[in-house]
Amino acid sequence: MQVTAFSTPKKPDWRWRIVNYAGETIQESRESFPTIAAAVARGTEYMSRLRADRSAPVRAWRSTSHLRSAR
């Protein structure tokens, strides 16, 4: 899992978001922080209390073995 920090035009302070390797949002903060570093630090603290991530990372490549014919 990864912790990212984000802000929006309506809420310019930083918040953290925990995302698994499949791209799914696991948790997002309601609290805001004045800096990116503070948001990521708090998100990392929270993530350490979560269970281990069991999702699989998205593969950037696919096998082409099915395209090769068996002779």
C-alpha positions in Angstrom: 0.0 0.0 0.0 1.0 3.6 -0.5 0.2 6.8 1.2 -0.3 9.9 -0.9 -1.2 13.5 -0.1 -3.7 15.6 -2.0 -5.5 18.9 -1.8 -8.4 20.3 -3.8 -9.2 23.9 -4.8 -12.1 24.0 -2.3 -10.0 22.6 0.5 -6.4 23.8 -0.1 -4.9 22.1 3.0 -3.4 18.6 2.6 -5.1 15.3 3.4 -3.7 11.8 3.1 -5.1 8.8 1.2 -4.0 5.2 1.5 -4.2 3.3 -1.8 -3.5 -0.4 -2.5 -1.5 -1.6 -5.5 -4.7 -2.4 -7.3 -5.5 1.3 -7.3 -8.3 1.1 -4.7 -8.7 3.7 -2.0 -8.4 2.0 1.4 -8.8 5.0 3.7 -8.8 8.8 3.4 -8.3 11.4 6.1 -11.0 13.8 7.2 -8.5 15.8 9.0 -6.4 18.4 7.1 -2.7 19.3 7.4 -0.8 22.4 6.6 2.0 20.6 4.7 2.4 17.5 2.5 5.0 16.1 4.9 2.6 16.3 7.8 -0.2 14.6 5.9 2.0 11.8 4.6 3.5 11.2 8.1 0.1 10.9 9.7 -1.1 8.6 6.9 1.9 6.4 7.3 1.2 6.1 11.0 -2.4 5.1 10.3 -1.3 2.6 7.6 1.0 0.9 10.0 -2.0 -0.1 12.1 -3.9 -1.6 9.1 -3.7 -5.2 8.2 -1.3 -6.2 5.5 -2.2 -5.4 1.9 -3.4 -8.5 0.1 -4.0 -7.0 -3.3 -1.7 -7.7 -6.2 0.0 -5.0 -8.1 -1.2 -4.3 -11.6 1.2 -6.0 -14.1 2.6 -3.6 -16.7 3.1 -6.5 -19.1 1.2 -9.6 -20.2 2.6 -12.9 -21.3 2.5 -13.6 -25.0 3.0 -17.4 -24.7 -0.6 -17.9 -25.8 0.3 -16.4 -29.2 3.0 -18.9 -29.9 1.7 -22.1 -31.5 2.8 -25.5 -30.3 4.4 -27.4 -33.1 
